[in-house]
Amino acid sequence: MYRTHYLKIISEIEKKMTKQIEKLLIEISQQKLELEAALRNNLSLARDKEQQINSYRDMRINREKELNKIRNDKKALAHYVEEKEAGVKQLESIIKKVLEDKARFEREQRIRQQQEALKTKSFRALKGQLPWPAQGRIIAKFGNQWNPKLKTTTENPGIDIKGQPGSAIRTVLGGVVTTITYIRGYGTTIIIDHGGGFYTVYSHVTNIQTTVDSQVRNGDVIAYMGDSGSIKDQSYILRYGAKAKNLTQKNG
């Protein structure tokens, strides 16, 4: 009898222990699942954090590259402006020598004879109606030019034409070639005397088709457009004596 009672007690204890163990196993299993989920979440957060760090690093690198490019562009642009300003002074010096040249009177005679033979009008009569020397679009007009990058104003003595490299550059009117030279900021340059104190200047040219003291007619190909990069473009300048004039105005 005692044995039966004892076995019954043991059996109940075993049942309770079994239930407790099962409950504990369930709790452990749930805790394991929760820990695994938390770990996955932490790994995902870590990956997101790493991606954010990499993204910020890439943004900073790109920003630094952009700033360096702007700084370099500003330096190049400032140097270009300095070269252009020095070139204007050089051009003025050349024009002054041309005006003082004794051969100027002989050129005037040759130009008048050409105009009479071809029955063409004088430069003064055609100013403001002259054709462009090259095909392209005007990227800088005559006069003061505001540069937003450098925050400076510079004076452009003519117009700048951006066109296809290798396209023909033609004379706008008959005359005599007085100068073929290199000018700072303007590259290889041709100057033509049209009589009456008017001169045209064609710069950033290549593959020159004429020579100094040659007589040219309206529309003659005198050279070809050089490399039309972001800065160097064909410049076309009209001068009356020592002064630059506005090409687009008849009375400019």
C-alpha positions as YAML, in Angstrom:
chain: A
units: angstrom
residues:
- id: 1
  name: MET
  ca: [0.00, 0.00, 0.00]
- id: 2
  name: TYR
  ca: [2.77, 2.36, 0.92]
- id: 3
  name: ARG
  ca: [4.58, 1.40, -2.23]
- id: 4
  name: THR
  ca: [1.56, 2.25, -4.39]
- id: 5
  name: HIS
  ca: [1.14, 5.60, -2.69]
- id: 6
  name: TYR
  ca: [4.82, 6.33, -3.05]
- id: 7
  name: LEU
  ca: [4.78, 5.50, -6.78]
- id: 8
  name: LYS
  ca: [1.76, 7.72, -7.24]
- id: 9
  name: ILE
  ca: [3.53, 10.63, -5.60]
- id: 10
  name: ILE
  ca: [6.59, 10.05, -7.78]
- id: 11
  name: SER
  ca: [4.39, 9.90, -10.87]
- id: 12
  name: GLU
  ca: [2.74, 13.22, -10.03]
- id: 13
  name: ILE
  ca: [6.10, 14.79, -9.36]
- id: 14
  name: GLU
  ca: [7.38, 13.52, -12.72]
- id: 15
  name: LYS
  ca: [4.30, 14.93, -14.49]
- id: 16
  name: LYS
  ca: [4.79, 18.32, -12.85]
- id: 17
  name: MET
  ca: [8.48, 18.30, -13.71]
- id: 18
  name: THR
  ca: [7.70, 17.26, -17.27]
- id: 19
  name: LYS
  ca: [5.21, 20.13, -17.62]
- id: 20
  name: GLN
  ca: [7.68, 22.56, -16.11]
- id: 21
  name: ILE
  ca: [10.43, 21.32, -18.44]
- id: 22
  name: GLU
  ca: [8.09, 21.60, -21.45]
- id: 23
  name: LYS
  ca: [7.10, 25.12, -20.38]
- id: 24
  name: LEU
  ca: [10.74, 26.02, -19.88]
- id: 25
  name: LEU
  ca: [11.65, 24.61, -23.29]
- id: 26
  name: ILE
  ca: [8.85, 26.64, -24.88]
- id: 27
  name: GLU
  ca: [10.07, 29.79, -23.11]
- id: 28
  name: ILE
  ca: [13.65, 29.06, -24.18]
- id: 29
  name: SER
  ca: [12.47, 28.50, -27.76]
- id: 30
  name: GLN
  ca: [10.56, 31.80, -27.74]
- id: 31
  name: GLN
  ca: [13.54, 33.62, -26.26]
- id: 32
  name: LYS
  ca: [15.74, 32.07, -28.94]
- id: 33
  name: LEU
  ca: [13.38, 33.27, -31.67]
- id: 34
  name: GLU
  ca: [13.26, 36.75, -30.13]
- id: 35
  name: LEU
  ca: [17.06, 36.86, -29.88]
- id: 36
  name: GLU
  ca: [17.42, 35.70, -33.49]
- id: 37
  name: ALA
  ca: [14.93, 38.37, -34.63]
- id: 38
  name: ALA
  ca: [16.76, 41.03, -32.61]
- id: 39
  name: LEU
  ca: [20.07, 39.86, -34.06]
- id: 40
  name: ARG
  ca: [18.69, 40.03, -37.60]
- id: 41
  name: ASN
  ca: [17.32, 43.49, -36.87]
- id: 42
  name: ASN
  ca: [20.66, 44.60, -35.45]
- id: 43
  name: LEU
  ca: [22.47, 43.22, -38.49]
- id: 44
  name: SER
  ca: [20.04, 45.05, -40.76]
- id: 45
  name: LEU
  ca: [20.54, 48.26, -38.77]
- id: 46
  name: ALA
  ca: [24.29, 47.76, -38.94]
- id: 47
  name: ARG
  ca: [24.11, 47.31, -42.73]
- id: 48
  name: ASP
  ca: [21.90, 50.41, -43.01]
- id: 49
  name: LYS
  ca: [24.33, 52.32, -40.84]
- id: 50
  name: GLU
  ca: [27.25, 51.18, -42.98]
- id: 51
  name: GLN
  ca: [25.39, 52.14, -46.15]
- id: 52
  name: GLN
  ca: [24.64, 55.58, -44.69]
- id: 53
  name: ILE
  ca: [28.29, 56.06, -43.76]
- id: 54
  name: ASN
  ca: [29.40, 55.00, -47.24]
- id: 55
  name: SER
  ca: [26.81, 57.28, -48.82]
- id: 56
  name: TYR
  ca: [27.94, 60.28, -46.75]
- id: 57
  name: ARG
  ca: [31.57, 59.48, -47.55]
- id: 58
  name: ASP
  ca: [30.82, 59.32, -51.29]
- id: 59
  name: MET
  ca: [28.89, 62.59, -51.08]
- id: 60
  name: ARG
  ca: [31.81, 64.26, -49.30]
- id: 61
  name: ILE
  ca: [34.31, 62.94, -51.88]
- id: 62
  name: ASN
  ca: [32.12, 64.12, -54.77]
- id: 63
  name: ARG
  ca: [31.65, 67.51, -53.11]
- id: 64
  name: GLU
  ca: [35.41, 67.88, -52.68]
- id: 65
  name: LYS
  ca: [35.90, 66.96, -56.34]
- id: 66
  name: GLU
  ca: [33.32, 69.57, -57.38]
- id: 67
  name: LEU
  ca: [34.97, 72.23, -55.21]
- id: 68
  name: ASN
  ca: [38.40, 71.39, -56.63]
- id: 69
  name: LYS
  ca: [37.01, 71.57, -60.16]
- id: 70
  name: ILE
  ca: [35.44, 74.97, -59.43]
- id: 71
  name: ARG
  ca: [38.72, 76.20, -57.94]
- id: 72
  name: ASN
  ca: [40.67, 74.94, -60.97]
- id: 73
  name: ASP
  ca: [38.10, 76.40, -63.38]
- id: 74
  name: LYS
  ca: [38.33, 79.74, -61.61]
- id: 75
  name: LYS
  ca: [42.12, 79.69, -61.85]
- id: 76
  name: ALA
  ca: [41.98, 78.79, -65.54]
- id: 77
  name: LEU
  ca: [39.33, 81.41, -66.18]
- id: 78
  name: ALA
  ca: [41.23, 84.08, -64.26]
- id: 79
  name: HIS
  ca: [44.37, 83.24, -66.24]
- id: 80
  name: TYR
  ca: [42.38, 83.41, -69.48]
- id: 81
  name: VAL
  ca: [40.99, 86.85, -68.56]
- id: 82
  name: GLU
  ca: [44.49, 88.08, -67.74]
- id: 83
  name: GLU
  ca: [45.75, 86.75, -71.07]
- id: 84
  name: LYS
  ca: [42.89, 88.45, -72.93]
- id: 85
  name: GLU
  ca: [43.58, 91.77, -71.23]
- id: 86
  name: ALA
  ca: [47.27, 91.50, -72.08]
- id: 87
  name: GLY
  ca: [46.29, 90.54, -75.64]
- id: 88
  name: VAL
  ca: [44.13, 93.66, -76.03]
- id: 89
  name: LYS
  ca: [47.12, 95.82, -75.11]
- id: 90
  name: GLN
  ca: [49.30, 93.89, -77.56]
- id: 91
  name: LEU
  ca: [46.67, 94.30, -80.29]
- id: 92
  name: GLU
  ca: [46.42, 98.04, -79.63]
- id: 93
  name: SER
  ca: [50.20, 98.30, -79.95]
- id: 94
  name: ILE
  ca: [50.11, 96.43, -83.27]
- id: 95
  name: ILE
  ca: [47.28, 98.58, -84.64]
- id: 96
  name: LYS
  ca: [49.17, 101.71, -83.61]
- id: 97
  name: LYS
  ca: [52.21, 100.56, -85.59]
- id: 98
  name: VAL
  ca: [50.00, 99.74, -88.58]
- id: 99
  name: LEU
  ca: [48.44, 103.22, -88.43]
- id: 100
  name: GLU
  ca: [51.88, 104.82, -88.28]
- id: 101
  name: ASP
  ca: [53.24, 102.64, -91.08]
- id: 102
  name: LYS
  ca: [54.08, 104.63, -94.21]
- id: 103
  name: ALA
  ca: [52.78, 101.75, -96.33]
- id: 104
  name: ARG
  ca: [49.28, 102.64, -95.08]
- id: 105
  name: PHE
  ca: [48.85, 105.24, -97.83]
- id: 106
  name: GLU
  ca: [49.78, 102.73, -100.52]
- id: 107
  name: ARG
  ca: [47.28, 100.24, -99.03]
- id: 108
  name: GLU
  ca: [44.56, 102.91, -99.10]
- id: 109
  name: GLN
  ca: [45.22, 103.41, -102.80]
- id: 110
  name: ARG
  ca: [45.12, 99.67, -103.52]
- id: 111
  name: ILE
  ca: [41.86, 99.31, -101.58]
- id: 112
  name: ARG
  ca: [40.22, 102.22, -103.41]
- id: 113
  name: GLN
  ca: [41.25, 100.73, -106.75]
- id: 114
  name: GLN
  ca: [39.81, 97.37, -105.73]
- id: 115
  name: GLN
  ca: [36.51, 98.95, -104.64]
- id: 116
  name: GLU
  ca: [36.24, 100.85, -107.93]
- id: 117
  name: ALA
  ca: [37.07, 97.76, -110.00]
- id: 118
  name: LEU
  ca: [34.61, 95.52, -108.12]
- id: 119
  name: LYS
  ca: [32.08, 98.32, -107.59]
- id: 120
  name: THR
  ca: [31.85, 97.59, -103.88]
- id: 121
  name: LYS
  ca: [30.87, 100.04, -101.18]
- id: 122
  name: SER
  ca: [33.28, 101.31, -98.56]
- id: 123
  name: PHE
  ca: [33.50, 99.75, -95.11]
- id: 124
  name: ARG
  ca: [31.88, 102.81, -93.54]
- id: 125
  name: ALA
  ca: [28.85, 102.51, -95.87]
- id: 126
  name: LEU
  ca: [28.43, 98.80, -95.08]
- id: 127
  name: LYS
  ca: [29.16, 98.79, -91.35]
- id: 128
  name: GLY
  ca: [26.30, 97.15, -89.49]
- id: 129
  name: GLN
  ca: [25.34, 95.17, -92.62]
- id: 130
  name: LEU
  ca: [28.48, 93.06, -92.94]
- id: 131
  name: PRO
  ca: [28.29, 89.25, -92.98]
- id: 132
  name: TRP
  ca: [29.77, 87.19, -90.15]
- id: 133
  name: PRO
  ca: [33.23, 85.80, -90.86]
- id: 134
  name: ALA
  ca: [32.29, 82.29, -89.71]
- id: 135
  name: GLN
  ca: [29.27, 80.12, -88.98]
- id: 136
  name: GLY
  ca: [28.40, 79.58, -85.34]
- id: 137
  name: ARG
  ca: [26.69, 81.21, -82.41]
- id: 138
  name: ILE
  ca: [27.76, 84.34, -80.59]
- id: 139
  name: ILE
  ca: [28.87, 83.46, -77.05]
- id: 140
  name: ALA
  ca: [30.22, 86.89, -76.06]
- id: 141
  name: LYS
  ca: [29.04, 90.25, -77.37]
- id: 142
  name: PHE
  ca: [30.85, 93.55, -77.71]
- id: 143
  name: GLY
  ca: [31.42, 95.63, -74.59]
- id: 144
  name: ASN
  ca: [31.38, 94.93, -70.87]
- id: 145
  name: GLN
  ca: [30.98, 91.28, -69.91]
- id: 146
  name: TRP
  ca: [30.03, 90.24, -66.36]
- id: 147
  name: ASN
  ca: [31.65, 87.01, -65.20]
- id: 148
  name: PRO
  ca: [29.54, 85.42, -62.41]
- id: 149
  name: LYS
  ca: [32.30, 82.97, -61.44]
- id: 150
  name: LEU
  ca: [35.02, 85.57, -60.97]
- id: 151
  name: LYS
  ca: [32.52, 88.33, -60.07]
- id: 152
  name: THR
  ca: [34.36, 90.73, -62.35]
- id: 153
  name: THR
  ca: [33.51, 92.83, -65.40]
- id: 154
  name: THR
  ca: [35.82, 92.77, -68.41]
- id: 155
  name: GLU
  ca: [35.58, 94.62, -71.69]
- id: 156
  name: ASN
  ca: [35.28, 92.56, -74.86]
- id: 157
  name: PRO
  ca: [36.63, 94.54, -77.85]
- id: 158
  name: GLY
  ca: [34.67, 92.46, -80.38]
- id: 159
  name: ILE
  ca: [32.48, 89.37, -80.51]
- id: 160
  name: ASP
  ca: [33.32, 85.72, -79.80]
- id: 161
  name: ILE
  ca: [31.86, 83.10, -82.12]
- id: 162
  name: LYS
  ca: [31.64, 79.43, -81.13]
- id: 163
  name: GLY
  ca: [31.57, 77.20, -84.18]
- id: 164
  name: GLN
  ca: [32.72, 73.90, -85.58]
- id: 165
  name: PRO
  ca: [36.53, 73.50, -85.51]
- id: 166
  name: GLY
  ca: [37.84, 73.46, -89.07]
- id: 167
  name: SER
  ca: [35.05, 75.60, -90.52]
- id: 168
  name: ALA
  ca: [36.09, 78.37, -92.90]
- id: 169
  name: ILE
  ca: [36.79, 81.93, -91.79]
- id: 170
  name: ARG
  ca: [36.06, 84.46, -94.53]
- id: 171
  name: THR
  ca: [36.79, 88.13, -94.97]
- id: 172
  name: VAL
  ca: [33.79, 90.38, -94.40]
- id: 173
  name: LEU
  ca: [34.99, 92.88, -97.03]
- id: 174
  name: GLY
  ca: [37.88, 93.38, -99.42]
- id: 175
  name: GLY
  ca: [41.15, 94.81, -98.15]
- id: 176
  name: VAL
  ca: [44.84, 94.19, -97.56]
- id: 177
  name: VAL
  ca: [46.31, 91.80, -94.98]
- id: 178
  name: THR
  ca: [48.59, 93.85, -92.72]
- id: 179
  name: THR
  ca: [49.46, 91.41, -89.96]
- id: 180
  name: ILE
  ca: [49.59, 87.70, -89.19]
- id: 181
  name: THR
  ca: [50.88, 87.10, -85.68]
- id: 182
  name: TYR
  ca: [50.35, 85.41, -82.33]
- id: 183
  name: ILE
  ca: [48.61, 87.51, -79.66]
- id: 184
  name: ARG
  ca: [48.29, 86.49, -76.01]
- id: 185
  name: GLY
  ca: [44.78, 85.35, -75.20]
- id: 186
  name: TYR
  ca: [43.81, 85.45, -78.88]
- id: 187
  name: GLY
  ca: [46.16, 82.92, -80.45]
- id: 188
  name: THR
  ca: [47.08, 83.19, -84.12]
- id: 189
  name: THR
  ca: [45.54, 86.41, -85.43]
- id: 190
  name: ILE
  ca: [45.00, 88.04, -88.84]
- id: 191
  name: ILE
  ca: [44.47, 91.80, -89.25]
- id: 192
  name: ILE
  ca: [43.01, 93.24, -92.46]
- id: 193
  name: ASP
  ca: [42.99, 96.91, -93.49]
- id: 194
  name: HIS
  ca: [39.73, 97.83, -95.28]
- id: 195
  name: GLY
  ca: [40.60, 101.46, -95.92]
- id: 196
  name: GLY
  ca: [39.18, 104.59, -94.37]
- id: 197
  name: GLY
  ca: [40.75, 103.71, -91.02]
- id: 198
  name: PHE
  ca: [38.74, 100.47, -90.61]
- id: 199
  name: TYR
  ca: [40.38, 97.17, -89.65]
- id: 200
  name: THR
  ca: [39.01, 93.72, -88.87]
- id: 201
  name: VAL
  ca: [40.76, 91.25, -86.59]
- id: 202
  name: TYR
  ca: [40.27, 87.46, -86.80]
- id: 203
  name: SER
  ca: [41.78, 85.43, -83.95]
- id: 204
  name: HIS
  ca: [42.07, 81.80, -82.79]
- id: 205
  name: VAL
  ca: [42.57, 80.79, -86.43]
- id: 206
  name: THR
  ca: [44.48, 77.90, -87.94]
- id: 207
  name: ASN
  ca: [45.54, 76.67, -91.40]
- id: 208
  name: ILE
  ca: [46.07, 80.21, -92.72]
- id: 209
  name: GLN
  ca: [45.27, 80.69, -96.42]
- id: 210
  name: THR
  ca: [46.73, 84.17, -96.96]
- id: 211
  name: THR
  ca: [49.93, 86.15, -96.45]
- id: 212
  name: VAL
  ca: [50.93, 89.59, -95.22]
- id: 213
  name: ASP
  ca: [50.40, 92.33, -97.84]
- id: 214
  name: SER
  ca: [48.02, 90.09, -99.83]
- id: 215
  name: GLN
  ca: [44.93, 91.73, -101.28]
- id: 216
  name: VAL
  ca: [41.73, 89.88, -100.36]
- id: 217
  name: ARG
  ca: [38.16, 90.14, -101.60]
- id: 218
  name: ASN
  ca: [34.87, 89.91, -99.77]
- id: 219
  name: GLY
  ca: [34.18, 86.28, -98.82]
- id: 220
  name: ASP
  ca: [37.71, 84.98, -99.40]
- id: 221
  name: VAL
  ca: [38.71, 82.12, -97.09]
- id: 222
  name: ILE
  ca: [41.67, 83.42, -95.10]
- id: 223
  name: ALA
  ca: [41.91, 80.64, -92.48]
- id: 224
  name: TYR
  ca: [39.94, 78.02, -90.58]
- id: 225
  name: MET
  ca: [38.49, 77.98, -87.10]
- id: 226
  name: GLY
  ca: [40.78, 76.51, -84.48]
- id: 227
  name: ASP
  ca: [39.87, 74.25, -81.60]
- id: 228
  name: SER
  ca: [36.57, 75.61, -80.27]
- id: 229
  name: GLY
  ca: [37.01, 74.51, -76.66]
- id: 230
  name: SER
  ca: [35.32, 75.81, -73.56]
- id: 231
  name: ILE
  ca: [37.45, 78.95, -73.60]
- id: 232
  name: LYS
  ca: [39.14, 79.42, -76.95]
- id: 233
  name: ASP
  ca: [36.68, 80.48, -79.63]
- id: 234
  name: GLN
  ca: [36.98, 82.56, -82.78]
- id: 235
  name: SER
  ca: [37.09, 86.25, -81.94]
- id: 236
  name: TYR
  ca: [36.07, 88.88, -84.50]
- id: 237
  name: ILE
  ca: [37.01, 92.48, -83.79]
- id: 238
  name: LEU
  ca: [36.28, 95.66, -85.73]
- id: 239
  name: ARG
  ca: [38.47, 98.69, -85.15]
- id: 240
  name: TYR
  ca: [38.25, 102.21, -86.46]
- id: 241
  name: GLY
  ca: [41.72, 103.60, -86.06]
- id: 242
  name: ALA
  ca: [42.84, 102.89, -82.51]
- id: 243
  name: LYS
  ca: [39.31, 102.26, -81.20]
- id: 244
  name: ALA
  ca: [37.30, 99.05, -81.08]
- id: 245
  name: LYS
  ca: [33.81, 99.40, -82.58]
- id: 246
  name: ASN
  ca: [30.52, 97.56, -82.15]
- id: 247
  name: LEU
  ca: [30.06, 95.26, -85.15]
- id: 248
  name: THR
  ca: [26.31, 94.94, -84.75]
- id: 249
  name: GLN
  ca: [25.52, 98.66, -84.91]
- id: 250
  name: LYS
  ca: [25.65, 100.67, -88.10]
- id: 251
  name: ASN
  ca: [26.61, 103.80, -86.19]
- id: 252
  name: GLY
  ca: [28.45, 102.02, -83.37]
...
